[in-house]
Amino acid sequence: MPEPPPTETDRLRHWTLAGRFVRDVAHDVNNQLGAVLAYAELAALDVPNDPELRKSLEEVAAAAERSSRLLDTLAALVGSDSPSVEQVDVAAIASSVLRLFRRQADRARVRIEDSVPKRSTPINGVHGQSAGLVNHAMQCALDRLTAADPPTLLRVEYIADAKTHTLRIAATPPVEFSLDDGSLMEAVKYARNHRGALVCEAGALVISIPVETGLEEV
């Protein structure tokens, strides 16, 4: 006899086990990357008179930092034991993502200023999708500004009123953003899934998520 199709309970159990496995692996690999990053930074300080070797070591450190941040993002995307709708604090997620980006910004000579509170009024959403939305938008903005000459400032403004949570990521000097950018495809999808939007303004990416009409089903 053919096996019965998996039930919703079975699917959620498999998701939970997969999520815990990914988080455990990400944590262990991150510990190793931390050692690579630390030793590369220390070695770079020991060769001030060898610019080529110093640059190579800085590239190693930057690659370890990028890999570590990607693992943090992966862990965040499976932060919930199931893809169910829950109360999500977008400001808290944005604040956590910013902490991950500050070291990368320092290396690229980009200063980050923000007005993101530690907490705000929760909305209905999926934690992993909200984290992915903010992460993809921040990475795109930082990549564009890093390529500018000279890179200077990334300003992140958080505005919450009775109807909408808005996160405005603005670059100085102004750079061009396009939703056709491949790195923003997932972010656009996550915003729409939350009945919100990700739009491009002059020199800025703007995320808006409604308070009362948030995600109702995955």
LUMVEXBA-640811 format. One record per residue (C-alpha): residue number from 0; residue in one letter; x, y, z. Coordinates in steps of 0.05 Angstrom, whole numbers. Each point is the difference from the previous one (the first is absolute). Layout:
BEGIN
+-----+---+--------+--------+--------+
:   k : r :      x :      y :      z :
+-----+---+--------+--------+--------+
: NUM : a :      X :      Y :      Z :
...
+-----+---+--------+--------+--------+
***
This chain:
BEGIN
+-----+---+--------+--------+--------+
:   k : r :      x :      y :      z :
+-----+---+--------+--------+--------+
:   0 : m :      0 :      0 :      0 :
:   1 : p :     25 :     70 :    -16 :
:   2 : e :     21 :     42 :     60 :
:   3 : p :    -50 :     53 :     21 :
:   4 : p :     18 :     71 :    -19 :
:   5 : p :     34 :     40 :     56 :
:   6 : t :    -46 :     38 :     45 :
:   7 : e :      8 :     73 :     19 :
:   8 : t :     28 :    -23 :     67 :
:   9 : d :     52 :    -42 :    -36 :
:  10 : r :     21 :     59 :    -43 :
:  11 : l :      7 :     46 :     59 :
:  12 : r :     40 :    -52 :     38 :
:  13 : h :     48 :     -8 :    -59 :
:  14 : w :      6 :     76 :     -5 :
:  15 : t :     16 :      5 :     74 :
:  16 : l :     54 :    -54 :     -4 :
:  17 : a :     31 :     31 :    -62 :
:  18 : g :      0 :     69 :     32 :
:  19 : r :     34 :    -24 :     63 :
:  20 : f :     53 :    -37 :    -41 :
:  21 : v :     15 :     62 :    -42 :
:  22 : r :      6 :     44 :     61 :
:  23 : d :     47 :    -49 :     35 :
:  24 : v :     45 :     -6 :    -61 :
:  25 : a :      0 :     75 :    -12 :
:  26 : h :     21 :     11 :     72 :
:  27 : d :     58 :    -50 :     -3 :
:  28 : v :     26 :     26 :    -67 :
:  29 : n :     -6 :     72 :     24 :
:  30 : n :     46 :    -17 :     58 :
:  31 : q :     53 :    -24 :    -49 :
:  32 : l :     -9 :     61 :    -44 :
:  33 : g :      9 :     44 :     61 :
:  34 : a :     69 :    -30 :     11 :
:  35 : v :     18 :     11 :    -74 :
:  36 : l :    -23 :     72 :      5 :
:  37 : a :     38 :     14 :     64 :
:  38 : y :     66 :    -30 :    -23 :
:  39 : a :     -4 :     34 :    -68 :
:  40 : e :    -11 :     68 :     34 :
:  41 : l :     58 :    -12 :     48 :
:  42 : a :     46 :    -23 :    -56 :
:  43 : a :    -18 :     62 :    -41 :
:  44 : l :     23 :     44 :     59 :
:  45 : d :     67 :    -35 :      1 :
:  46 : v :     18 :     18 :    -72 :
:  47 : p :     -9 :     76 :     -4 :
:  48 : n :     58 :      6 :    -50 :
:  49 : d :    -26 :    -53 :    -49 :
:  50 : p :    -62 :     31 :    -32 :
:  51 : e :    -12 :    -58 :    -48 :
:  52 : l :      1 :    -52 :     55 :
:  53 : r :    -41 :     45 :     45 :
:  54 : k :    -52 :      9 :    -55 :
:  55 : s :     -4 :    -76 :    -10 :
:  56 : l :    -10 :    -11 :     74 :
:  57 : e :    -54 :     53 :      2 :
:  58 : e :    -35 :    -36 :    -58 :
:  59 : v :      2 :    -65 :     40 :
:  60 : a :    -30 :     36 :     61 :
:  61 : a :    -53 :     32 :    -44 :
:  62 : a :    -19 :    -66 :    -31 :
:  63 : a :     -5 :    -33 :     69 :
:  64 : e :    -44 :     58 :     23 :
:  65 : r :    -46 :     -6 :    -61 :
:  66 : s :     -6 :    -75 :     11 :
:  67 : s :    -15 :     10 :     73 :
:  68 : r :    -55 :     50 :    -16 :
:  69 : l :    -30 :    -46 :    -51 :
:  70 : l :     -3 :    -56 :     52 :
:  71 : d :    -33 :     48 :     49 :
:  72 : t :    -51 :     17 :    -53 :
:  73 : l :    -12 :    -73 :    -15 :
:  74 : a :    -10 :    -14 :     74 :
:  75 : a :    -49 :     59 :      4 :
:  76 : l :    -39 :    -27 :    -59 :
:  77 : v :    -14 :    -64 :     38 :
:  78 : g :     -7 :     37 :     66 :
:  79 : s :    -72 :    -24 :      8 :
:  80 : d :    -13 :    -73 :     13 :
:  81 : s :    -54 :      3 :    -54 :
:  82 : p :    -18 :     48 :    -56 :
:  83 : s :    -64 :     21 :     36 :
:  84 : v :    -24 :     70 :     10 :
:  85 : e :     19 :     31 :     66 :
:  86 : q :     10 :     68 :     33 :
:  87 : v :     63 :     29 :    -30 :
:  88 : d :     37 :     62 :     24 :
:  89 : v :     29 :     30 :    -64 :
:  90 : a :     40 :     53 :     38 :
:  91 : a :     35 :    -53 :     42 :
:  92 : i :     16 :    -39 :    -63 :
:  93 : a :     28 :     62 :    -34 :
:  94 : s :     42 :     16 :     62 :
:  95 : s :     30 :    -70 :      0 :
:  96 : v :     15 :      3 :    -75 :
:  97 : l :     35 :     67 :      9 :
:  98 : r :     46 :    -30 :     52 :
:  99 : l :     22 :    -52 :    -50 :
: 100 : f :     14 :     52 :    -53 :
: 101 : r :     41 :     50 :     41 :
: 102 : r :     66 :    -37 :     -4 :
: 103 : q :     -8 :    -10 :    -75 :
: 104 : a :    -16 :     74 :     -8 :
: 105 : d :     61 :     20 :     41 :
: 106 : r :     45 :    -39 :    -47 :
: 107 : a :    -30 :     34 :    -60 :
: 108 : r :      8 :     69 :     32 :
: 109 : v :    -75 :      8 :      3 :
: 110 : r :    -30 :     32 :     62 :
: 111 : i :    -69 :    -24 :     23 :
: 112 : e :    -47 :     45 :     36 :
: 113 : d :    -68 :    -24 :     22 :
: 114 : s :    -63 :     19 :     39 :
: 115 : v :    -24 :    -71 :      8 :
: 116 : p :    -31 :    -14 :     69 :
: 117 : k :     14 :    -65 :     36 :
: 118 : r :    -74 :    -16 :      2 :
: 119 : s :    -64 :     22 :    -35 :
: 120 : t :    -72 :    -23 :     -7 :
: 121 : p :      0 :    -71 :    -27 :
: 122 : i :    -35 :    -19 :    -65 :
: 123 : n :    -26 :    -65 :    -28 :
: 124 : g :     55 :    -33 :    -40 :
: 125 : v :     52 :    -54 :     -8 :
: 126 : h :     66 :     13 :     36 :
: 127 : g :     45 :    -31 :    -54 :
: 128 : q :    -33 :     40 :    -56 :
: 129 : s :      4 :     65 :     39 :
: 130 : a :     74 :    -12 :     15 :
: 131 : g :     13 :    -17 :    -73 :
: 132 : l :    -36 :     63 :    -24 :
: 133 : v :     42 :     47 :     43 :
: 134 : n :     65 :    -39 :    -13 :
: 135 : h :     -6 :      0 :    -76 :
: 136 : a :    -17 :     75 :     -2 :
: 137 : m :     58 :     18 :     46 :
: 138 : q :     49 :    -42 :    -40 :
: 139 : c :    -21 :     31 :    -65 :
: 140 : a :      7 :     71 :     29 :
: 141 : l :     68 :    -15 :     30 :
: 142 : d :     25 :    -31 :    -65 :
: 143 : r :    -21 :     60 :    -40 :
: 144 : l :     30 :     50 :     49 :
: 145 : t :     65 :    -40 :      5 :
: 146 : a :      8 :      7 :    -75 :
: 147 : a :     -9 :     75 :      3 :
: 148 : d :     59 :     47 :      3 :
: 149 : p :     11 :     17 :     55 :
: 150 : p :    -47 :    -43 :     42 :
: 151 : t :    -25 :     39 :     59 :
: 152 : l :    -67 :     -9 :     35 :
: 153 : l :    -58 :    -48 :      4 :
: 154 : r :    -59 :     29 :     40 :
: 155 : v :    -54 :    -47 :     24 :
: 156 : e :    -64 :     33 :     25 :
: 157 : y :    -57 :    -37 :     33 :
: 158 : i :    -70 :     31 :      2 :
: 159 : a :    -61 :    -33 :     31 :
: 160 : d :    -68 :     31 :      3 :
: 161 : a :    -70 :    -28 :     12 :
: 162 : k :     -3 :    -31 :    -69 :
: 163 : t :     69 :    -16 :    -27 :
: 164 : h :     71 :    -20 :     20 :
: 165 : t :     50 :     33 :    -47 :
: 166 : l :     75 :    -13 :     -6 :
: 167 : r :     37 :     50 :    -44 :
: 168 : i :     71 :    -19 :    -20 :
: 169 : a :     33 :     61 :    -32 :
: 170 : a :     70 :      5 :    -30 :
: 171 : t :     45 :     61 :      0 :
: 172 : p :     25 :     15 :    -52 :
: 173 : p :    -65 :    -20 :    -35 :
: 174 : v :      4 :    -64 :    -41 :
: 175 : e :    -49 :    -31 :    -48 :
: 176 : f :    -43 :    -59 :     23 :
: 177 : s :    -42 :    -45 :    -44 :
: 178 : l :    -50 :    -54 :     19 :
: 179 : d :     26 :    -38 :    -60 :
: 180 : d :     63 :    -14 :     39 :
: 181 : g :      4 :    -75 :     12 :
: 182 : s :     20 :     10 :     73 :
: 183 : l :    -67 :     34 :     13 :
: 184 : m :    -46 :    -53 :    -31 :
: 185 : e :    -10 :    -37 :     65 :
: 186 : a :     -8 :     65 :     39 :
: 187 : v :    -55 :     22 :    -47 :
: 188 : k :    -35 :    -67 :      8 :
: 189 : y :      5 :      2 :     76 :
: 190 : a :    -28 :     71 :      1 :
: 191 : r :    -59 :    -20 :    -43 :
: 192 : n :    -13 :    -61 :     43 :
: 193 : h :     -8 :     47 :     59 :
: 194 : r :    -47 :     44 :    -42 :
: 195 : g :     52 :     53 :      0 :
: 196 : a :     47 :     29 :    -51 :
: 197 : l :     73 :     11 :    -16 :
: 198 : v :     10 :     61 :    -45 :
: 199 : c :     58 :     41 :    -27 :
: 200 : e :      4 :     74 :     14 :
: 201 : a :     55 :     49 :    -18 :
: 202 : g :     61 :    -30 :     33 :
: 203 : a :    -41 :    -44 :     47 :
: 204 : l :    -36 :    -66 :      9 :
: 205 : v :    -65 :      4 :     39 :
: 206 : i :    -34 :    -59 :     34 :
: 207 : s :    -72 :     10 :     23 :
: 208 : i :    -42 :    -52 :     37 :
: 209 : p :    -71 :     15 :     23 :
: 210 : v :    -18 :    -11 :     73 :
: 211 : e :    -71 :    -25 :     -6 :
: 212 : t :      4 :    -36 :    -66 :
: 213 : g :     62 :    -43 :     11 :
: 214 : l :     10 :    -70 :    -25 :
: 215 : e :    -58 :    -47 :     16 :
: 216 : e :     25 :    -65 :    -31 :
: 217 : v :     64 :    -27 :    -30 :
+-----+---+--------+--------+--------+
***
